[in-house]
Amino acid sequence: MSIASYLAARLSSDVRVLANQQTTLEWRERRRSSFERYISEFVLTELGLGDSEAAQRRLEAVAGIAELEATEAVRNLGKALIQEGAIPSKAEIDAYHVAISAVNGMEYLLTWNCTHIANAVMRSKIETVCREQGFEPPTICTPQELMEG
């Protein structure tokens, strides 16, 4: 689930999901004002999928956040992340999440995607490919990691 999905969803009965939801809500209330926030067209597209009422709630959760532009450099870096094995081809959209953050010089990429993005094994590969392509990678982290500071 995405950050916006956790913000907009009904509280889960799954203990792990509920913990992530509560952490995300707490981050929004306590810490979001400490950061400039940006979103990409990739995220907006994902948030608009599925049940129309749920999609509306997700899109409302991110209303007013500045949108990053997907450029040719973003497409090229996304492809490189996949070709170099930093992100699997089945998770192509995740490669573009990373790419748009790196190309636009974002300091952090906030995500709950611990399978393909916020993952200690994947993170070092992602950072290497970004740097080889001439971009400083963002610090990839979960809301929990940005709670203190």
C-alpha positions as CSV (number, residue, x, y, z in Angstrom):
1,M,0.0,0.0,0.0
2,S,1.1,3.5,-0.6
3,I,1.4,6.3,1.9
4,A,-1.9,7.9,0.6
5,S,-3.6,4.5,0.7
6,Y,-2.8,4.2,4.3
7,L,-4.0,7.7,5.0
8,A,-7.3,7.1,3.2
9,A,-8.2,3.5,4.1
10,R,-10.4,2.3,6.9
11,L,-8.3,1.0,9.8
12,S,-7.3,-2.6,9.1
13,S,-7.9,-5.6,11.3
14,D,-4.4,-6.9,10.3
15,V,-2.0,-5.9,13.1
16,R,0.9,-5.2,10.8
17,V,-1.1,-3.1,8.3
18,L,-2.8,-1.3,11.2
19,A,0.6,-0.4,12.7
20,N,1.7,1.0,9.3
21,Q,-1.5,3.0,9.0
22,Q,-1.1,4.4,12.5
23,T,2.5,5.3,11.9
24,T,1.6,7.0,8.6
25,L,-1.2,9.0,10.3
26,E,1.2,10.0,13.1
27,W,3.9,11.1,10.6
28,R,1.3,13.2,8.8
29,E,0.2,14.9,12.0
30,R,3.6,15.4,13.6
31,R,6.3,15.5,10.9
32,R,5.0,16.3,7.4
33,S,5.3,20.0,8.0
34,S,9.1,19.5,8.4
35,F,9.3,18.4,4.7
36,E,8.5,19.9,1.3
37,R,6.3,17.2,-0.3
38,Y,6.1,16.2,-3.9
39,I,4.2,13.6,-5.8
40,S,4.6,12.1,-9.3
41,E,2.1,11.4,-12.1
42,F,2.9,7.7,-11.5
43,V,1.6,7.8,-7.9
44,L,-1.4,9.9,-9.0
45,T,-2.3,7.2,-11.6
46,E,-2.0,4.4,-9.1
47,L,-4.1,6.3,-6.5
48,G,-6.9,6.7,-9.1
49,L,-7.2,3.0,-9.8
50,G,-9.7,0.6,-8.2
51,D,-12.9,1.4,-6.3
52,S,-14.0,5.0,-7.2
53,E,-14.9,6.0,-3.7
54,A,-11.6,4.7,-2.3
55,A,-9.7,6.4,-5.2
56,Q,-11.4,9.7,-4.4
57,R,-10.3,9.4,-0.7
58,R,-6.7,8.6,-1.8
59,L,-6.6,11.5,-4.2
60,E,-8.0,13.9,-1.6
61,A,-5.2,12.8,0.8
62,V,-2.6,14.1,-1.6
63,A,-4.5,17.2,-2.9
64,G,-2.3,20.3,-3.2
65,I,1.0,18.4,-3.3
66,A,3.3,19.7,-6.0
67,E,3.7,17.2,-8.9
68,L,7.1,16.2,-10.3
69,E,7.5,16.0,-14.1
70,A,8.3,12.7,-15.8
71,T,11.0,13.5,-18.3
72,E,13.1,11.5,-20.8
73,A,15.8,11.4,-18.1
74,V,13.2,9.8,-15.7
75,R,12.3,7.2,-18.3
76,N,16.0,6.4,-19.0
77,L,16.9,6.0,-15.4
78,G,13.8,3.8,-14.8
79,K,14.8,1.6,-17.6
80,A,18.4,1.4,-16.3
81,L,17.2,0.4,-12.8
82,I,15.4,-2.5,-14.4
83,Q,18.1,-3.5,-16.9
84,E,20.8,-3.5,-14.2
85,G,18.7,-5.6,-11.9
86,A,18.2,-3.0,-9.2
87,I,14.4,-3.4,-9.5
88,P,12.7,-6.4,-11.1
89,S,10.9,-5.9,-14.4
90,K,7.6,-7.0,-12.8
91,A,7.9,-3.9,-10.6
92,E,8.5,-1.4,-13.4
93,I,6.4,1.3,-11.8
94,D,8.6,1.1,-8.7
95,A,11.6,1.8,-10.9
96,Y,9.9,5.0,-12.1
97,H,9.1,6.1,-8.6
98,V,12.8,5.9,-7.7
99,A,13.8,7.5,-11.0
100,I,11.5,10.5,-10.8
101,S,12.8,11.1,-7.2
102,A,16.4,10.9,-8.2
103,V,16.2,12.9,-11.4
104,N,14.3,15.7,-9.5
105,G,16.9,15.8,-6.7
106,M,14.5,14.7,-3.9
107,E,16.2,14.1,-0.6
108,Y,13.8,11.4,0.5
109,L,11.5,8.9,-1.1
110,L,8.9,8.0,1.4
111,T,7.3,4.6,0.8
112,W,5.9,1.5,2.5
113,N,7.0,-0.6,-0.5
114,C,9.5,-2.7,1.4
115,T,9.5,-5.4,-1.3
116,H,11.1,-3.5,-4.2
117,I,12.1,-0.1,-2.9
118,A,12.6,0.4,0.9
119,N,14.6,-2.9,1.2
120,A,18.1,-3.1,2.4
121,V,19.2,-5.5,-0.3
122,M,17.6,-3.5,-3.1
123,R,18.5,-0.1,-1.7
124,S,22.3,-0.5,-2.4
125,K,21.7,-1.7,-5.9
126,I,19.3,1.2,-6.6
127,E,21.9,3.7,-5.2
128,T,24.6,2.3,-7.4
129,V,22.6,2.5,-10.6
130,C,21.4,6.0,-9.9
131,R,25.0,7.2,-9.3
132,E,26.3,5.3,-12.4
133,Q,23.6,7.2,-14.4
134,G,24.7,10.5,-12.9
135,F,22.0,11.1,-10.3
136,E,22.2,11.2,-6.5
137,P,19.6,8.7,-5.2
138,P,17.1,9.8,-2.6
139,T,17.2,8.3,0.9
140,I,14.6,5.6,0.6
141,C,12.7,5.2,3.8
142,T,9.3,4.5,5.5
143,P,7.4,7.1,7.6
144,Q,8.7,5.3,10.7
145,E,12.2,6.3,9.8
146,L,11.3,9.9,9.4
147,M,9.4,10.2,12.7
148,E,12.3,11.6,14.7
149,G,14.5,14.5,13.8
